[in-house]
Every structure is written in structure tokens, then in C-alpha cells.
């Protein structure tokens, strides 16, 4: 079996549909059983009505025209008009029903994909480009819709019409019917091979569209556009875009050519078959076995025969194309949900502050879990090894250490972005794996160095934390976060648009807005993961002041590389290699002249102006 490699993918594309794809596709129709049955009933009615007019034509000519009976001509002619109008109404009903069914299906499919994506672990997003997900959610779901609500009705319509037309033609004259179908059948024989080829090309084109979407998504945002401008790479980016765009174009042309070969060949053979039908039918009519009316009826049935045959010749290829998109959607829906609520999970009780405990925690990041995971059979390298500490409710713990020591991993485990390999993380004595995720996210708030803001107003970004919050609540949170003067200085106030990722605000302003958003959430535990790492001294002081005053009384875990944020912590852990090397207060650790003291000294040497990191307070 030959395979082709999809653009941007490590895995080959098989010309065969994966087992279970069709079953899962049909499974999506179960909620729409009755609308689908109604659609199929109207399709069958339309197929029956399609063969009635030619039969009436036969009677009009043989019993009316040739016998000079005007009443038969008038009556049957009026009946033919009614049947034709009925067929038009049936076709409109098919269009309306299939459209409603199709859009209802795509709504449900996109809903399921989006909900599933929201529940996937963070590890999935670390190895899957955003553009790939956008492409599958927007583009590939259309292929899934076409497979179920476009091609399926077309298949039923073509098969039923073909059956009724063939039966009617065979009843009128089986020799003429054999002549009419013999040549087109020869063209239909290689349909399977062409369908497989089209599936490969279609899958490659979907991958090409995905690659183009990823490229555009990464370049057409503020950060990407700024990077391109700073490095003077517009021409390079244009060439890269053109290459991906050309690949998409070439695949589209190849698909059009391959799929068009069938219909062109079948149309040519059908035209030749029409000539043969007239010749043979005319011969039979002249010699008596066939009446003139029957010949006219057969001629009228020929377009109704070849139209479904042409449709069926491309249906297999179109189905393969559509199923390629459905398979890519299923790749997302088949991703395992590793971080979920356990049966019987309990909510965390609401409190102003909570105790946090790491009990002999060991953890290593799992291999990549994206749509095209890396092949890695090795065991994950340990990041934390038998780590234990406890923070009493309302106290502050600082965690410092070199890069890669496992500081941010502690933050991720506290909020259960990952599950520990062994040991337990507890909040108020409850294992975070045994509590409801919603209540955990309400109890544990996190502020990171990369503040993310939606391209929306300040009000909308704040209300993301608490949708029911009043304007007074929002403004109070801004005051507590030392953002009040900025809000009052803006012409639109709290309705000011922050721009994509908040780029219309300074780093310190974004962080203070994130603090206000965190305050609205009212968490019991606050994790500050390098929250001031990217700020200058003035902004850092403002953010520290906001944090100290706004988050007073809450349990705080402060993770810092810069040590100016940790001096007043109740306890400091110095982490190295996933283990606690030293622990104590700032003053006691400096007096031991150990790793923490040397770390502070190294930072003072890199920034002599910041002597606060090594000074010992004396009362």
C-alpha cells in the first residue's frame, strides 16, 4: 500500500479511512434521527416524482397525439405540470432540511471540539501550534459536515433515482437500457482507486491549510509583527508565505484535476450513449417493437439516468475528501483527558486563606502530547524528587533557585495543571486530585510573568474573573491594585480597549490589571510565579506595593529569580535539582553563607544598585 506524507506532519497519510471513522461519523447523526428520516423520505419522494413525467410523456404521445385525443393530451399535460411542480417543491424541501441539519451538526461538532479543547491538559498546548487548532475548528469541521449532511443525502438521492430510473427504463425496453448503461459502467470501475488518491491529496491539502494558518497566526499578531519588523525580515516572511500559499494552490489544482477526470470522462461517454440509444431506439421504433411514445420517454429518462451516475462517480471521491477532514477533527476529540474530576470529587471549602502542603512529591514532565507527539519511549526526566514542605494558612513562602530547579513546576502542581507522579499536593488537608477542578481554580490564583489579556476592554478582562461583579467591585479592585489613577486618566475609563495581549498598556500596568483580576477572584492561595521578572525597578516597586496591600492575609507562594520579592517571606526554600537544599528566613540563610547567600551575592554583583537583596534588616 502506498502512502503520502502530509505537509507539516511526521506521520504518513494512508489512502484508507481509519477504522471507526464512518461509525463515529454516523454516531453524530443520532441526535438528528427524526430530521434525517424526514430528509430521506423527501429524497425518496423526489426520486419517485422524477420518473413520472417521462411516463406521462409516453401516454401523451401514444394515447393522445397519435390518436388525436385532445382530452388525454390536456389531462396528462396538466398532470405532468403538477408532478413537475411537486418535484420542484420536494427539491426545495431537500435543500432546506439538509441545510438545517448540516448547520445544526456543525454547531454541535464545533461545540464538542471547543469544549474538549478547554478540558485538555496544558501539556497538549505546549506541543500543538494554535494555528493548527484554529484550522481544525474552522476548516476541518466543514469537511465533517459535508461528509454527513451533504454527501450522505446526495448518495441516497443518487442511488434511489438510479434505481427508479433503471427500473422504469427496463420496463419500457431492456435492450435500450443495457445500451444506455454499458459504456458509463466502464468509466465507473476505477472509482475506488481515484477515491483513495483523492483522500491522500485532500488530507495533504488540509495539512497545507493548517500550516498556512499556523504561519499567519504567528506572524499577524503584535509580538510576531514586532519581531519581523525588528529583524528586518519582511521579504523573508513574504517568500515563506508564498511557498506555503503555492503548496496550497498546487494541491488544490491536483485535486480539481483528479476529481474532474471522472466527470469529464463520464459526460463524454454519456453523450456517446445518448447517440446509441437514439440509433437503437429509432431502429426498434421503425421496425415496430418500440412505440414513438416509449422512445420519447426513454430519451426523457436518459438525463435522469446519467445525472445520478455522474454524481455517484464523484461521491466516493468526495466522501474520502470529507472524511479526511472528519478524521482530523476526531484526532482532537480522541485526545485523552488526563486532568479531570474524579468520581465523587468534592469542592474545596471557601476560606480567606488555606494551608498548602507538598507531601513527598515527585514529578517529571510527560512526553509531548500534541496532535503529532514526538516519538520518545524514554521515561520522563524527574523535575521534583521527594519534595516536602508546608505553608500555614495566611503565611508567605518564597521559593528561589537557579533556572530549571523546578520552581514553576511547583506552581503548576499547586493549581493541578499537571498531576504528581507520586506523593500528594494538599490544600487544607485535601488532595487536589480529589477536589473539583472548578473549586480548585477558585481557591488557587496564579500571577505569572507573562500576563495575558484578551483583545477587549479593561472591564471585560476584569469580569473574566467574576462575571457577576458590579462596576463598583471592578473599580475597587483597580484601586486595591494601584491602578485607579490610570483608569481615571483614560478618556474611556474602564471601557478602554487594552489591545491584543494588552500591548496598549505598559508591563507594570498589565501586571496591576492582572492583580485586580486576581483580587476579584478572591482566592485562598495566591501563587506569584516570577510576577515581576520583566518589570523595571519603578514598575516592580509599584507592583510589589499593590501585592503587599491587596493580598494581605492570603496564603502566598512567591516564586522568584530576582530576590527583592522574597526578603519578607515567612520562610524561603532554596531549590536546586528538584530538591530543597536550604530553608529558613532571609536573615538566617544569609548568615549560613550557603547556596542562598552566594546566590544573593551573585545577583548583587550583576546589579550593584540593588543592595536590598542582601541587606539584613536590623530592628
C-alpha positions in Angstrom: 0.0 0.0 0.0 1.4 3.4 -1.0 1.4 6.3 1.4 2.0 10.0 1.1 3.4 12.4 3.7 1.2 15.3 4.8 2.8 18.7 4.9 3.9 19.6 8.3 3.2 16.2 9.7 5.5 13.5 10.9 3.1 10.7 10.1 2.2 9.2 6.7 -1.3 9.6 5.2 -2.9 6.3 4.4 -5.3 6.2 1.4 -7.7 4.2 3.5 -10.1 5.6 6.1 -9.2 4.7 9.6 -11.3 2.0 11.3 -14.2 3.5 13.2 -14.3 6.8 11.4 -17.5 6.1 9.5 -19.1 4.7 12.6 -18.2 7.8 14.6 -19.5 10.0 11.8 -22.8 8.2 11.8 -22.9 8.4 15.6 -23.0 12.1 15.3 -26.4 11.8 13.5 -28.2 10.0 16.3 -29.5 13.2 17.9 -30.9 14.2 14.5 -32.6 10.9 13.7 -36.0 12.3 13.0 -34.9 15.3 10.9 -32.7 12.9 9.0 -35.6 10.4 8.4 -37.7 13.3 7.2 -34.9 14.4 4.8 -34.5 10.8 3.4 -38.3 10.5 3.0 -38.5 13.7 0.9 -35.4 12.5 -1.1 -37.3 9.2 -1.9 -40.4 11.2 -2.9 -38.4 13.4 -5.2 -36.8 10.3 -6.8 -40.3 8.8 -7.5 -41.6 12.1 -8.9 -38.5 12.3 -11.2 -39.7 9.2 -13.3 -43.4 10.2 -13.5 -43.2 12.9 -16.2 -41.5 10.6 -18.8 -44.2 8.0 -18.3 -46.8 10.7 -18.8 -45.0 11.8 -22.0 -45.3 8.3 -23.3 -49.0 8.2 -22.8 -49.5 11.8 -24.1 -47.9 10.8 -27.4 -49.1 7.2 -27.9 -52.7 7.7 -26.5 -53.2 11.3 -27.2 -51.2 12.8 -30.1 -51.1 9.7 -32.3 -54.9 9.0 -31.6 -56.0 12.6 -32.0 -57.4 12.6 -28.4 -57.0 16.2 -27.2 -58.6 15.4 -23.8 -55.8 12.9 -23.0 -53.2 15.4 -24.0 -54.8 18.1 -21.9 -55.4 16.0 -18.8 -52.0 14.3 -18.8 -50.2 17.5 -19.7 -51.8 19.2 -16.7 -50.8 16.2 -14.5 -47.2 16.5 -15.8 -47.2 20.1 -14.8 -48.4 19.3 -11.3 -45.8 16.5 -10.9 -43.0 18.8 -12.1 -44.1 21.5 -9.6 -44.2 18.8 -6.9 -40.7 17.7 -7.8 -39.5 21.3 -7.5 -41.1 21.7 -4.1 -39.5 18.4 -3.0 -36.1 19.6 -4.1 -36.6 22.8 -2.2 -37.6 20.8 0.9 -34.4 18.7 0.5 -32.3 21.8 0.3 -34.0 23.4 3.4 -33.9 20.2 5.5 -30.3 19.3 4.6 -29.2 22.9 5.3 -30.8 22.9 8.8 -29.4 19.5 9.5 -25.9 20.5 8.3 -25.6 23.7 10.3 -27.1 22.0 13.4 -24.4 19.3 13.0 -21.5 21.7 12.5 -22.7 23.7 15.6 -22.6 20.5 17.7 -19.3 19.4 16.3 -17.6 22.7 16.9 -19.1 22.9 20.3 -17.8 19.4 21.2 -14.3 20.2 19.8 -14.1 23.5 21.7 -15.3 22.0 25.0 -12.9 19.1 24.6 -10.0 21.6 23.9 -10.9 23.5 27.0 -10.5 20.3 29.1 -7.3 19.1 27.6 -4.1 19.2 29.7 -1.7 22.1 29.4 0.9 19.6 28.1 -1.2 19.3 24.9 -0.9 23.0 24.2 2.8 23.1 24.8 3.3 20.9 21.7 0.4 21.9 19.4 0.5 25.2 17.4 -2.5 27.5 17.9 -3.0 27.8 14.2 -3.4 24.1 13.8 -6.3 24.1 16.3 -7.9 27.1 14.7 -7.7 25.4 11.3 -9.3 22.2 12.6 -12.0 24.0 14.4 -12.9 26.2 11.5 -12.0 24.3 8.3 -12.0 20.6 9.1 -15.4 20.7 10.7 -16.8 21.9 7.4 -15.4 18.6 5.9 -17.1 16.7 8.6 -20.4 18.5 7.9 -20.1 17.8 4.2 -19.5 14.1 4.8 -22.7 13.7 6.8 -25.2 16.2 5.6 -24.0 16.9 2.1 -22.7 13.7 0.6 -25.0 11.3 2.5 -28.2 12.8 1.1 -26.6 13.1 -2.3 -25.7 9.4 -2.1 -29.3 8.4 -1.1 -30.7 10.6 -3.8 -28.4 9.3 -6.5 -29.0 5.6 -5.6 -32.8 5.9 -5.3 -33.1 7.9 -8.5 -30.8 5.5 -10.3 -32.9 2.5 -9.1 -36.2 4.1 -10.1 -35.0 5.3 -13.5 -33.3 1.9 -14.3 -36.5 0.0 -13.3 -38.7 2.3 -15.4 -36.3 2.1 -18.4 -36.0 -1.7 -18.1 -39.8 -1.9 -18.0 -40.1 0.2 -21.2 -37.2 -1.5 -23.1 -34.5 -3.6 -21.6 -32.3 -3.7 -24.7 -32.2 0.1 -24.8 -31.5 0.2 -21.1 -28.4 -2.1 -21.5 -27.0 0.1 -24.2 -27.6 3.2 -22.0 -25.7 1.9 -19.0 -22.9 -0.3 -20.6 -20.4 2.4 -21.5 -20.8 4.6 -18.4 -20.2 1.5 -16.2 -16.8 1.0 -17.8 -15.8 4.5 -16.6 -17.0 3.9 -13.1 -14.8 0.8 -12.5 -11.7 2.7 -11.3 -13.7 4.9 -8.9 -12.2 3.3 -5.9 -8.6 4.0 -6.8 -9.3 7.6 -7.7 -11.1 8.0 -4.4 -8.1 6.7 -2.4 -5.9 9.1 -4.3 -8.2 12.0 -3.6 -8.3 11.2 0.1 -4.5 11.4 0.3 -4.4 14.7 -1.7 -7.3 16.1 0.4 -5.5 15.2 3.7 -2.3 16.8 2.4 -4.3 19.9 1.5 -5.9 20.2 4.9 -2.4 19.9 6.4 -1.3 22.6 4.0 -4.1 24.9 5.1 -3.2 24.2 8.7 0.4 25.0 8.1 -0.6 28.3 6.4 -2.9 29.1 9.3 -0.2 28.5 11.8 2.2 30.7 9.8 -0.3 33.5 9.5 -1.5 33.3 13.1 2.1 33.5 14.4 3.0 36.5 12.2 -0.1 38.5 12.3 -0.2 39.3 16.0 1.5 42.1 17.8 4.5 40.0 19.0 5.1 38.3 15.7 4.7 41.5 13.7 7.2 43.3 16.0 9.7 40.5 15.7 9.5 40.6 11.9 10.0 44.4 11.9 12.8 44.4 14.4 14.8 41.8 12.4 14.0 43.3 9.1 12.6 40.1 7.6 9.5 41.2 5.6 11.0 39.8 2.3 11.9 36.6 4.0 8.4 36.2 5.5 6.8 37.0 2.2 8.8 34.2 0.5 7.9 31.8 3.3 4.2 32.7 3.0 4.3 32.4 -0.8 5.8 28.9 -0.5 3.0 27.7 1.8 0.4 29.5 -0.3 1.8 27.9 -3.5 1.7 24.5 -1.9 -2.0 25.0 -1.1 -2.7 26.2 -4.6 -0.9 23.3 -6.3 -2.7 20.7 -4.1 -6.0 22.4 -5.0 -5.2 22.1 -8.7 -4.2 18.5 -8.4 -7.4 17.7 -6.5 -9.5 19.5 -9.1 -7.8 17.6 -12.0 -8.1 14.2 -10.4 -11.7 14.7 -9.4 -12.6 16.3 -12.8 -11.2 13.4 -14.8 -14.2 11.2 -13.8 -17.0 13.7 -14.5 -15.4 14.7 -17.9 -15.0 11.1 -19.0 -18.4 10.1 -17.8 -20.0 13.1 -19.6 -18.3 12.2 -22.8 -19.3 8.5 -22.6 -22.9 9.6 -21.6 -23.1 11.7 -24.7 -22.0 8.8 -26.8 -24.5 6.6 -25.1 -27.3 9.0 -25.9 -26.5 8.7 -29.6 -26.5 4.9 -29.4 -29.9 5.0 -27.6 -31.4 7.1 -30.3 -30.0 4.9 -33.1 -31.0 1.6 -31.5 -34.3 3.0 -30.2 -35.1 4.6 -33.5 -34.4 1.3 -35.3 -36.7 -0.5 -32.9 -39.4 2.1 -33.3 -39.3 1.9 -37.1 -39.5 -1.8 -37.0 -42.3 -2.0 -34.6 -41.2 -3.4 -31.2 -41.0 0.2 -29.7 -43.6 2.9 -29.9 -42.8 6.5 -30.6 -44.1 7.5 -27.1 -41.8 4.9 -25.5 -38.8 6.2 -27.4 -39.6 9.8 -26.2 -40.0 8.5 -22.6 -36.6 6.7 -22.8 -35.0 9.9 -24.2 -36.5 11.9 -21.4 -35.2 9.4 -18.8 -31.6 9.5 -20.1 -30.7 12.7 -18.3 -32.3 11.4 -15.1 -30.1 8.3 -15.5 -26.8 9.9 -16.2 -27.1 12.7 -13.6 -27.1 10.2 -10.6 -24.4 8.1 -12.3 -22.2 11.2 -12.7 -23.0 12.1 -9.1 -22.1 8.6 -7.9 -18.9 8.6 -9.8 -17.7 11.5 -7.7 -19.4 10.6 -4.4 -16.8 8.2 -3.4 -14.0 10.7 -4.0 -16.0 13.5 -2.3 -16.7 11.2 0.7 -13.0 10.4 1.0 -12.2 14.1 0.9 -14.8 14.9 3.6 -13.8 12.0 5.8 -10.2 13.3 5.7 -11.5 16.4 7.5 -13.6 14.4 9.9 -10.6 12.3 10.8 -8.6 15.4 11.7 -11.5 16.6 13.9 -11.6 13.2 15.6 -7.9 13.4 16.3 -8.7 16.3 18.7 -11.8 14.5 20.2 -9.7 11.4 20.7 -7.1 13.2 22.8 -7.2 11.8 26.3 -8.4 14.0 29.2 -5.8 13.3 31.9 -6.7 16.1 34.3 -10.4 15.6 35.2 -12.7 15.5 38.1 -12.6 12.1 39.8 -16.0 10.4 40.6 -17.1 11.8 43.9 -14.8 14.8 43.8 -15.6 17.3 46.5 -15.5 21.1 46.3 -12.9 23.0 48.4 -14.5 25.0 51.2 -14.3 28.8 50.7 -11.9 30.5 53.0 -9.8 33.6 53.2 -6.6 31.6 53.4 -5.7 27.9 53.1 -2.9 25.6 54.2 -0.8 24.2 51.4 1.3 21.0 51.7 3.6 19.1 49.3 4.0 15.6 50.7 6.9 13.7 49.2 6.1 14.9 45.7 8.0 13.5 42.8 7.2 14.7 39.2 8.6 14.6 35.7 7.0 16.2 32.7 5.4 13.7 30.3 6.4 13.4 26.7 4.8 15.7 24.2 1.0 15.1 24.0 0.0 17.2 20.9 -1.6 16.1 17.7 1.7 14.9 16.3 3.6 13.8 19.5 7.3 13.3 19.4 8.4 9.7 19.4 10.1 9.3 22.8 10.0 5.9 24.5 12.3 7.1 27.4 10.9 7.8 30.8 10.3 11.5 31.6 13.3 13.1 33.4 12.5 13.8 37.1 12.0 17.5 37.9 11.0 17.2 41.5 12.2 14.4 43.8 10.6 13.5 47.1 9.8 17.2 47.8 8.0 18.1 51.1 7.0 21.4 52.6 4.0 23.0 54.3 2.7 26.6 54.4 0.3 27.5 57.1 -2.8 29.5 56.2 -2.1 33.2 55.7 1.7 32.8 55.7 4.1 33.5 52.8 6.6 31.1 51.4 9.3 32.1 48.9 10.9 29.6 46.5 14.2 30.6 44.8 16.9 28.9 42.9 18.6 28.7 39.6 16.7 28.2 36.3 15.4 24.7 35.8 15.3 23.9 39.6 11.6 23.2 39.5 10.1 26.4 40.8 7.5 26.9 38.2 6.7 23.2 38.4 5.6 23.7 42.0 3.2 26.5 40.8 1.8 24.2 38.1 1.2 21.3 40.5 -0.4 23.6 43.1 -3.1 24.5 40.6 -3.2 21.0 39.2 -2.1 21.9 35.7 -0.3 18.5 36.0 -0.7 15.6 38.3 2.1 14.4 40.5 3.9 11.1 39.7 4.0 10.2 43.4 3.2 11.8 46.7 0.4 14.4 47.1 -0.3 18.1 46.9 -2.9 19.1 49.6 -4.9 22.2 50.2 -6.5 22.4 53.7 -5.7 18.7 54.0 -7.5 17.6 50.8 -5.5 16.1 47.9 -6.0 18.4 44.9 -6.8 15.2 42.8 -9.8 14.6 45.0 -11.4 18.1 44.7 -13.5 19.6 41.9 -11.4 21.5 39.4 -13.7 24.5 39.3 -13.4 25.0 43.1 -9.6 24.5 42.9 -9.3 27.2 40.3 -11.4 29.5 42.5 -9.2 28.7 45.6 -5.8 29.0 43.9 -5.0 32.1 42.0 -1.8 32.5 39.9 0.0 35.5 38.6 2.8 34.8 36.1 5.4 36.9 34.4 3.6 36.8 31.1 0.3 38.4 31.8 -2.3 37.5 29.2 -5.1 40.0 28.4 -7.8 39.5 25.8 -8.2 42.0 23.0 -11.1 43.6 24.8 -11.9 46.4 27.3 -10.5 46.6 30.8 -14.0 45.9 32.1 -14.3 42.7 30.1 -10.8 41.5 31.2 -11.7 42.1 34.8 -15.1 40.4 34.6 -13.5 37.3 33.2 -12.6 36.5 36.8 -16.1 37.3 38.2 -18.8 37.9 35.6 -21.3 39.0 38.2 -19.1 41.7 39.6 -20.6 45.2 39.7 -18.8 48.3 38.4 -18.1 49.3 42.0 -16.4 45.9 42.5 -14.3 46.4 39.4 -13.2 49.9 40.3 -12.4 48.9 43.9 -10.2 46.0 42.6 -8.4 48.5 40.4 -7.9 50.9 43.4 -6.5 48.0 45.5 -4.2 47.0 42.7 -2.9 50.6 42.4 -4.5 51.0 39.0 -7.1 53.7 40.0 -5.1 56.7 38.8 -4.6 55.2 35.4 -8.3 54.3 35.0 -9.3 57.8 35.9 -6.8 59.3 33.4 -8.2 57.3 30.4 -10.9 59.0 28.3 -12.9 55.8 28.1 -12.0 54.8 31.7 -12.7 51.2 32.4 -14.1 50.7 28.9 -10.7 51.4 27.3 -9.6 48.7 24.8 -6.3 47.1 26.0 -5.3 45.8 22.6 -4.1 42.3 21.7 -2.4 40.7 24.7 -2.7 44.1 26.4 0.0 45.7 24.2 -1.5 49.2 24.6 -0.5 49.0 28.3 2.9 49.1 29.9 4.3 46.0 31.6 3.6 47.3 35.1 0.0 48.4 34.1 -0.7 44.9 32.7 0.6 43.3 35.9 -1.5 45.6 38.1 -4.5 44.8 35.9 -3.8 41.1 36.4 -3.6 41.7 40.2 -7.0 43.4 40.1 -8.4 40.5 38.1 -6.9 38.1 40.7 -8.5 40.1 43.6 -11.9 39.8 42.0 -11.4 36.0 42.1 -10.8 36.2 45.8 -8.6 33.1 46.0 -7.5 31.5 49.3 -4.0 30.7 47.9 -2.0 33.1 45.6 0.9 31.8 43.6 3.2 34.5 42.2 5.4 32.9 39.5 8.1 35.4 38.6 5.4 38.0 38.6 7.9 40.9 38.4 10.7 39.4 36.4 10.1 41.5 33.3 9.5 44.8 35.0 11.8 47.8 35.6 12.6 48.9 39.2 9.9 51.6 39.3 7.2 49.3 38.0 8.4 46.5 40.2 8.1 48.7 43.3 4.5 49.7 42.3 3.5 46.1 41.7 5.1 44.9 45.0 3.2 47.6 46.9 0.0 46.5 45.2 0.6 42.9 46.0 1.5 43.5 49.7 -1.6 45.6 50.4 -4.1 43.8 48.2 -3.2 40.3 49.0 -2.6 40.7 52.8 -3.9 37.8 54.8 -3.9 35.3 52.0 -1.6 32.3 51.7 1.2 33.2 49.2 3.7 31.2 47.3 6.3 33.6 45.8 8.5 32.1 43.1 11.3 34.4 42.2 14.5 34.5 40.4 15.1 38.1 41.4 15.3 38.1 45.2 13.9 41.6 46.0 10.5 40.0 46.3 11.3 37.4 48.9 13.0 39.1 51.9 9.9 39.4 54.0 8.7 35.8 53.4 8.0 33.8 56.5 10.1 31.0 55.0 12.4 30.7 52.0 13.2 27.5 50.2 16.3 27.3 48.0 15.6 24.7 45.3 18.2 23.0 43.2 17.7 19.9 41.0 14.2 19.5 42.2 15.2 19.2 45.9 15.2 21.6 48.8 18.9 22.5 49.5 18.3 25.1 52.2 15.3 26.6 54.0 14.9 29.4 56.5 14.3 33.1 56.7 16.2 35.6 54.6 18.4 36.7 57.6 19.1 33.1 58.8 20.1 31.9 55.3 22.4 34.8 54.7 24.2 34.1 58.0 24.8 30.5 57.0 26.8 31.7 53.9 25.4 28.8 51.9 23.9 28.5 48.4 21.3 31.1 49.1 23.8 33.6 50.3 26.1 33.0 47.3 23.0 33.3 45.0 22.2 36.7 46.6 25.8 37.8 46.2 25.9 36.8 42.6 22.7 38.8 41.9 24.2 41.9 43.7 27.2 41.7 41.5 25.1 41.6 38.4 23.0 44.6 39.7 25.1 46.6 42.2 22.3 49.2 42.6 20.1 46.7 44.2 21.8 46.1 47.5 18.4 45.4 49.1 18.7 41.7 48.1 21.5 41.0 50.5 20.8 43.5 53.3 19.8 42.1 56.6 17.2 44.2 58.4 18.0 45.2 61.9 15.4 46.4 64.2 
